[in-house]
Structures are given as C-alpha cells and as structure tokens.
Amino acid sequence: MEHSPIYTEITAEVDISGSYTDGNIDYDYSYTGSKTWTRIPIVGDSTLGMTKIINYPGLIPINGVGEAPEASVAQFVPRGSGEFIMGLRAALDKPSGPFEDAAPMYVPQYPAAVFSFDNMIEASAVIGTQTNNSFSPPVVSGIIEDIRADIGFFFSGTITDPRQIVDVLSIQGGSFPNFVALLDEDLTVWSAAKWRDFRGTYTATDVNANGITTTVTVTLA
C-alpha cells in the first residue's frame, strides 16, 4: 500500500573530514556529497498484468457462504536512480505461519514505512588524498570510495513475544565499510502526531579512532 502522499522527497548528504598520519603516509579527508530522490507511485500500469495474492489458510463465512479473501495488485513501477517508492508496513506484526499466525496484526495509528531506492549517492568518489612521504618528492594519490545512504524502519532487540514491534528508525550513510555514521532513533517515544507526520531532518555523526568525522544528514520532505 502507498504511504501518505505528504512524503515526496528524500535528500541525503554525507560529509567526511579529518586527517591523520600512519607511518610515512598522511591521510587527508575532505568530502561532501548529496543526492535527492523523488517519490513515484508504487503501482504501475494495470494493463501490464495483475498479480493475485491470497493470504489466508481457510474460508471466511460471509452471508453464509465460505469466501477466500484475496486481492489483485498491479506490477511495481520500475524506479530510476533518482526515484523512490514508499509503502506501508504493519507496526505490530506476527511471524508468518499456519492458521493462527497467517495474518498480520496491524496497528494503523503507527504506519511505519518501507522505502525502496538506489542508495548510491556517488560511486567512486574522491573523498581525500593520501601522501606517501617515503618518496622524494612525496607521491600523492586520491582516496576513492563509494558513498551511500540508507533509511528504514526496523525491529530491534530480541523478539521473545510472537508479536514484533517496529521501534527503530535507522539511518546510516558514508563510505562503506570504512567511514559510516549510524543513527537508530527510538520510535517508542514518538507521539501519535509524529507517527502521522515524520517529515524532518535526521543527523548522525561518527568519529573513528583516527579522528575522521563522518556525518550523514537525511531530510524527508
């Protein structure tokens, strides 16, 4: 299902900065990159074909007649590198299984989101330079990494109850796997109003053991 139409754009920015020396090599990082994704509808042209789904193990009596609940959905829209789709997921769910666990337990006032987009901000980006002082003159070369950003709603902790609660908004970005900033926002403190509109800017910062600072800023607009 489509999420609320109020969400139309995702912008992610990654900043990496700092310097250190390891032996005869100086490392100097200085990078800022960003990308904006535009939302497109999940459902494509129904003339391309419909997919029938049935997710119930038996019949439900409706007006004395046993009926099998089913739905038909159109194909997904192919999304481009600058596009995203955004759907709804149950904030309270049960694992799939026979009979009693076949259907999810929805909490409609907490509509967590499913995002699907190409998370690459910049492939083969030059995020800094390394200077090898073992040579005369010193040899300077670029440090090349892929820059990505992710956003999603997740379950946290160990599930000991058959119900699962979406309680973390996770945002991460940077140069994977070397310089990554991660934010896990606690959703259990969100008000009902916040669940209905969680547009805004979310930021995470990480400083590694060598003093290199990585910041990811994601704006949902």
N, C-alpha and C positions, 0 to 999 in steps of 0.2 A: 504494500500500500504506500501511496505517496505520503510523505511527511507534510507538515504545514507549509503552505505557499509563501510564508513570510521569509523563509530562508532562500536566498537567491545566489549568494556568492561565498566562496571561501578564499581567503588570501593568507598565504604562509610566507614568513620571512625568516631566514636563517642568517645569523651573524657569528663569525668565528674570528677571534683576535687573540694576540699574545705572542710571546717569543720565549725561547729557551735555548740553551746550548748543551749538546751531548757530545762529549769528546771534542773532536775537531770540527763538528758540524753545527752551524747555527740554524735554527728553525724560526721563521718569522711568518705568522699567520695574519692575514687581513682579508676578510671576505664578507660581503653582504649580497644576498640574492633573494629574490622573491618571485612568487607566481600567484596568479588569480585564476580560480576555476569558476565557471558559470554553470548554474544548475539547469539541467534539461529534464523533461518528463521521463519517468521510468518506463511507462508503457509505450510501445511503438505502434505502428500501423497494424490494426487488427486484420487487415487483409493479408498480412504476411503469414497468418496461421495462428490458431488458438491452441493453448495447452490446457487440457482438462486435468484438474487435481482433485483427488478425493482423500480426505484425511480423517476417517472415522471407521472404526472396526466393525460397525454393525448398522442396523437401521434405526431410525428415529420415527416413532409413530406420530404422524401429522394427520389430524382429522380421521383417525382410524386406519390410515394407510402407512405402511412402512416405507420411509423415504431414506435414501442415501445422500447426505449432504455433499454437494460438490460445487466447484466453481471453475469457470474458464477464464484464463488470463491471456493477454496478448504477449507477444515477444518483447524482450528487453530492447531498448534503443541502444545501438552501438554508440558509445561515448568517445569523444575525441580527447586529445591530451590536455585540453584546457576546459574540460567539462566534468561535471559530477552528477550523480544521482543520489537521492536521499529518501530512504524509506523508513517505515515504522517497524519497530520490533517490540515484543512484549517486555515490559519492565519486570514482570514476575512470570516465570516460565517453569515448566516441568520438563524433565528429560523425556525424550521420545521412548515409547514402549508399548506393549499391548494393552488394549482396552482402557484401563483407568488412567493411563498416562499419555494417551494418544493426542489429546487436545491441550493447547497451552492455556495457562491461567493468566488472563490479561488484567492489567491494572491501567485502565485507559487514561487516568489522570497523570500518569507518568509515561509519556510516549518517548521512550529512548529511540535513538536514531541509528540507522545503518547508512554509512557513507561508502560510496564506491567511486574512486577516481585514481588516475595515474599520479602516484605520489612523488614523481620526479620533479624537482624544481630546476635543476641544471645538471646535465650529465657531463662528466669530465671537466668539471670546473677547476680553475686555478685558484686555490684557496690560500696560497702563500708561496714562499720561496725557501729553499734550503741552500746554505752556502758551505761548501766543503773547503775548509782552510788548510787542508793537507797539501794543497797545490799552490803554486805561485805563478800567476795570480790565482786567487781563490776561484773555484768553479761554482757558479750559481745556476740552479735549476728550479723549475716550478714544481709545486706540490699539487697533484691532480687527484681530485676525489669526486664522487657522485653526491649531490646534495638532494635530500628527500625530506618530506614531512608527512606525518600520519595523524589522523584524528579518528576516535571511535569510542563507543560505549561498551564497557566490558563488565563481566562478573569479577569479583575479587574474593580472595581468601579461599579457604577450603569449604566446599559445599558438603555440609553434613545433613541438610534437610533436602527432601526431594524438590522443594521449590528453590528457584535461583533468582536472585535479585540483582538487577543491573545497578551497580552502585559506584562506578568509577568512570569518569570522563578522562580518557588517556590521550595525551598529545605529546608527540616526540618529533624531533627534527634535528638535522645536522648532516655530518659527513659520516656515513655508516661504514664500518662499525667504530671508527676511531673517535669522533667527537660528536656526542649525542646528548641533547638536553631532553629530559623527560618530565612531564607533569602528569600526575594522577590526582585529579580533583575529586574530592569526596562529594558524591551526589546525595548522600543521605541527609545532608544539611540543606539541600535546596528546598525552597518553598514551592507550593503548587504554582504560583505565578512564574517562578523561574523555570519550572518544567515546561510551562506553556510558551515561554519565550526565552531561549538561552542564547540569543544573539549577543555578541560581545567579543572582546579581545582576551585571549588567554596566553600567558607567557611562562616559559620555563627557562632556567639558566643552570648551566653546569660548569664548574671549574675543575679541570683534571689535575693530576699530580704534578704536571709540568707548568701549571698556571695558565693553560689555554682556556679561554672562556668561550662557551658555545651558548647562544641564546636562540630559542625558537619562539616566534610570535604568530599565533593563528587568530585571524579575525573571521567570525561567522556573521555575515551581514544579510 
